[in-house]
Amino acid sequence: MSTLAEIETAVNALPSPQQEELFRRLPLVPATGHSITQEEIDDALDSD
């Protein structure tokens, strides 16, 4: 799974209890008030 659409499809295919468990395990990230740019994504990927 490499695209957001593929991930969304896979999550939507899960039964509700498994979806809820998945969402409980996701880290909470505070909103910054601005949209993320492709450059920010690329920089984050490069730093890993």
Distance bins in CASP14 RR format, pairs under 12 A and 6 or more apart:
PFRMAT RR
TARGET T0000
AUTHOR 0000-0000-0000
RMODE 2
METHOD distances of the structure
MODEL  1
1 7 1 0 1 0 0 0 0 0 0 0 0
1 8 0 0 0 0 1 0 0 0 0 0 0
1 9 0 0 0 0 1 0 0 0 0 0 0
1 10 1 0 0 1 0 0 0 0 0 0 0
1 11 0 0 0 0 1 0 0 0 0 0 0
1 13 0 0 0 0 0 1 0 0 0 0 0
2 10 0 0 0 0 0 1 0 0 0 0 0
3 9 0 0 0 0 1 0 0 0 0 0 0
3 10 0 0 0 0 0 1 0 0 0 0 0
4 10 0 0 0 0 0 1 0 0 0 0 0
4 11 0 0 0 0 0 1 0 0 0 0 0
4 41 0 0 0 0 0 1 0 0 0 0 0
5 11 0 0 0 0 0 1 0 0 0 0 0
5 12 0 0 0 0 0 1 0 0 0 0 0
6 12 0 0 0 0 0 1 0 0 0 0 0
6 13 0 0 0 0 0 1 0 0 0 0 0
7 13 0 0 0 0 0 1 0 0 0 0 0
7 14 0 0 0 0 0 1 0 0 0 0 0
7 22 0 0 0 0 0 1 0 0 0 0 0
7 26 0 0 0 0 0 1 0 0 0 0 0
8 14 0 0 0 0 0 1 0 0 0 0 0
8 19 0 0 0 0 0 1 0 0 0 0 0
8 22 0 0 0 0 0 1 0 0 0 0 0
10 18 0 0 0 0 0 1 0 0 0 0 0
10 19 0 0 0 0 0 1 0 0 0 0 0
10 22 0 0 0 0 0 1 0 0 0 0 0
11 18 0 0 0 0 1 0 0 0 0 0 0
11 19 1 0 0 1 0 0 0 0 0 0 0
11 20 0 0 0 0 0 1 0 0 0 0 0
11 21 0 0 0 0 0 1 0 0 0 0 0
11 22 1 0 0 1 0 0 0 0 0 0 0
11 23 0 0 0 0 1 0 0 0 0 0 0
11 26 0 0 0 0 0 1 0 0 0 0 0
12 18 0 0 0 0 0 1 0 0 0 0 0
12 19 1 0 0 1 0 0 0 0 0 0 0
12 22 0 0 0 0 0 1 0 0 0 0 0
13 19 0 0 0 0 1 0 0 0 0 0 0
13 22 0 0 0 0 0 1 0 0 0 0 0
14 20 0 0 0 0 1 0 0 0 0 0 0
14 21 0 0 0 0 1 0 0 0 0 0 0
14 22 1 0 0 1 0 0 0 0 0 0 0
14 23 0 0 0 0 0 1 0 0 0 0 0
15 21 0 0 0 0 1 0 0 0 0 0 0
15 22 0 0 0 0 0 1 0 0 0 0 0
16 22 0 0 0 0 0 1 0 0 0 0 0
16 23 0 0 0 0 0 1 0 0 0 0 0
17 23 0 0 0 0 0 1 0 0 0 0 0
17 24 0 0 0 0 0 1 0 0 0 0 0
18 24 0 0 0 0 0 1 0 0 0 0 0
18 25 0 0 0 0 0 1 0 0 0 0 0
19 25 0 0 0 0 0 1 0 0 0 0 0
19 26 0 0 0 0 0 1 0 0 0 0 0
20 26 0 0 0 0 0 1 0 0 0 0 0
29 36 0 0 0 0 0 1 0 0 0 0 0
32 40 0 0 0 0 0 1 0 0 0 0 0
34 40 0 0 0 0 1 0 0 0 0 0 0
35 41 0 0 0 0 0 1 0 0 0 0 0
36 42 0 0 0 0 0 1 0 0 0 0 0
36 43 0 0 0 0 0 1 0 0 0 0 0
36 44 0 0 0 0 1 0 0 0 0 0 0
37 43 0 0 0 0 1 0 0 0 0 0 0
37 44 0 0 0 0 0 1 0 0 0 0 0
38 44 0 0 0 0 0 1 0 0 0 0 0
38 45 0 0 0 0 0 1 0 0 0 0 0
39 45 0 0 0 0 0 1 0 0 0 0 0
39 46 0 0 0 0 0 1 0 0 0 0 0
40 46 0 0 0 0 0 1 0 0 0 0 0
40 47 0 0 0 0 0 1 0 0 0 0 0
41 47 0 0 0 0 0 1 0 0 0 0 0
41 48 0 0 0 0 0 1 0 0 0 0 0
42 48 0 0 0 0 0 1 0 0 0 0 0
END
